[in-house]
Amino acid sequence: MVPAVGGLALVVLPLAALLQRVPWSTVGADLRNHDALLALRLSLECSIGALALSITLGIPLAWVLARRRFPGRSLARALVTLPMILPPVVGGIALLYAFGRRGAGGRWLYTLTGWRLPFTVGGAIVAETFVAMPFLVITAEVAFRSLDRRAEEAAATLGASPAYRFRRVTLPAVAPALAAGAALTWARALGEFGATITFAGNFPGTTQTMPLAIYQSIEGGNEGIATALSLVLLAISLVVLVGLRDRWLGGP
Amino acid sequence: MSLDATIGLRLGSLDLDVEITVAGSVVAVVGPNGAGKSTLLRALAGLIPLERGRVTVDGRIVEEPGRGIRLQPEERRVGVVFQDQRLFTHLSAVENVAFGLRARGLNRTDARARAGEWLRRVDLGGVLGARAGELSGGQAQRVALARALATEPALLLLDEPLAAVDAAARAELRRVLREELDRYPGSRLLVTHDPIEAAALADHLVVVEDGRVTQEGRLVEVTARPRSAWVATMVGLNLLQGTSRGTAVTLADGAEVVTGRALDGPAFAAFRPNAVVLHRARPEGSARNVWAGRAGELYPVGDRARVRIDGPVPLIAEVTAAAVAELGLAAGGAVWASLKATDVDAYPA
């Protein structure tokens, strides 16, 4: 009993302390601060960009992992989940080596499109995607794999092409799982710190997302902004949690 | 409108090797569970690939592995009514029926209008907007039927269409099925393990046992002259196999059955259980077949009872409840069975 209470306290106490330290009278002003607003907007843009990129690449990846048989599938499945366990800062360094000025991927991308990723908004989006996409891939893959194939068979006998079947039968069936995975992915991208600061840097307005701004504010002694931004992130986390409660907290 | 199929494939322990033709009449594939009936249907629909053989629908080859031909299910113009319905649960009844029309490129308004007509035709005009999950078993099966028919397939396949429906809804569903099958212009094939269902819906039977066709023919031929133990049991006949010489059929173990028909060569002998008369002592009389035996398993059939008699000629006899008591059949024991030769039909094996 005592360890259980201790475990709960470990989670609840810091959150309570955070709420207790919020300077409620100035929180509005702190959030309207130029740097805070910049970080908020950039965080939203980057996290939504990361979600879009995760959906574009992750859903087809999840589909292939769930439905196609190919040599090395188990290995691919394991590798996809690696960023969930890997320390994000290691991911950031790895991204830097791959897509940096001298990295093979970076050179290739530059020749092909003229884009440079490190220390740009694009870099922040890629860093967040690297860390957050596995949440979507895993949820979607489980959904695709556990899906009852019988309805798809019925659709095929009714003359539906594979694309039509996917759109009208498969997708509606897995939509709740995909929505949950997307919410999780977005929340993870929003809170991303280590990979972003390593790969994209910490430039206000370009790559300084909310977690980075919080870190810098607290380092620079500007506690008000740090607390106000933390409050925003906590609120978003709670909203996502409430949105997912039926999936996660659906027990009796 | 026709189907011509030779199907060879292995699936698990099943080795399926059958030839089937559907021309004008409704064909029912019957057989015990696990005989390969549903696999046959899935192969025709293109849901399982053939290993050998050929499937031709209306003169068009839709699959022939030997020549590398294999059309996908959606390219075959085959409609399937599944035993478990497989309605799209996120769609309404009318959207389910419209699905195939939409998939084939018809616009939403026209597809829904046509779907509505089909649903009214199977007496479901009142539940057009109901979600698939809100329908009763009988209603869901009628939606599944309308959904398959709406795409006007060249070949209509039905897998145990009455099995998942409760007894109360079954009579109504059977009537609707019979009507729709009768007016449907395409080839029609249904699969069932229930001979009553087959008799109610089909004109032609194909019996499949253990992956092979054991008998086929018009309904009356198959039920009157079974050629396998399973068919005989299903239609309630005693069936013996042996070699006929004149009117006597000699069984494998040497016992002899006198029949009403002279025949030479391998033969079946069939007779109804109620043609058998049981006695306590060896009967005196005109019956040509008299065998000693022991009463075995006993089960009621209406106000009468059937009893298995083990002896030189194993058989099922049907007797009155009074005879059960009088002969002490419930306790087992020795009995004599007699059977008139004119009650035994013989036909070539």
Interface residues (C-beta under 8 A of the other chain):
Chain A: R150 A151 E153 A154 A155 A156 T157 L158 G159 A160 S161 Y164 R168 V169 P172 A173
Chain B: A45 G46 L47 Q72 P73 E74 R76 R77 V78 G79 V80 F82 D84 R86 L87 F88 T89 H90 F99 G100 R102 A103 R104 R147 A148 T151
